[in-house]
Amino acid sequence: MLNQRPIFLGGQGGLVGPCRLEFGTVIAAGSIFRKDELRPERLLFGGNGKSGNIPFMPGKYYNIKRITMNNIIYIANLIALEHWYTHVRSQFLSDDFPEPLFDGLKEKLDMAIGERIHRFKALSQKMSESVRAYQYHEKENESNLVLQQKNELYKRWTELEENFKSHRNTEEKTSLRDVFLEKIDIGIKTSGKDYISVIKELSIEDKNAGTGWLQEIVDSIIAEALKIMPSFT
């Protein structure tokens, strides 16, 4: 809603994802960050990477729950953005924001969602081998819960992917969306098709309605995913 500080990645810095960062997060130049940071207004920094030499087994996936849930949340937010483009951004077509540009934005977003789902599918297909590897290496003390999570991700991927597809294609009306779109329409009549001005001039209550509508989409996708794979609850 253009009312939050941006996330900033400093020069020669990096983020090893999937990670979740709150608005206002700054990753200092030269720092590589690998964790979630859900507190706002944080400066993240670190020194040079440590050298090391430890046993390694490819495909271990130490925290499959975090990796899986972050992927689901990421895709869910991209789908919410897609709904925003469809219902909100599309109302601001003008000489300064022509339809070919809008079509290009939608195409890039579609590519981003498709690429993320493709990568997530590739991960799910590795879970069967990951489980077999653990069962073969008797010294590994992997919990039954983690093995169950890996099996669910592998066996129920088709249902999970369908969950993403169905939410992309569903056009369910909600009270929050309807209220928000009414305010957008009023804003356009007042300020014209100046996207930034219209969004910034929304009241706090109106912005909360818009945020709530988008969060409903995200929450619905996550809730359905957890029904499909209950071990991740």
Order of alpha helices (4+ residues) and beta strands (2+ residues): beta-beta-beta-beta-beta-alpha-alpha-alpha-alpha-alpha-alpha-alpha-alpha
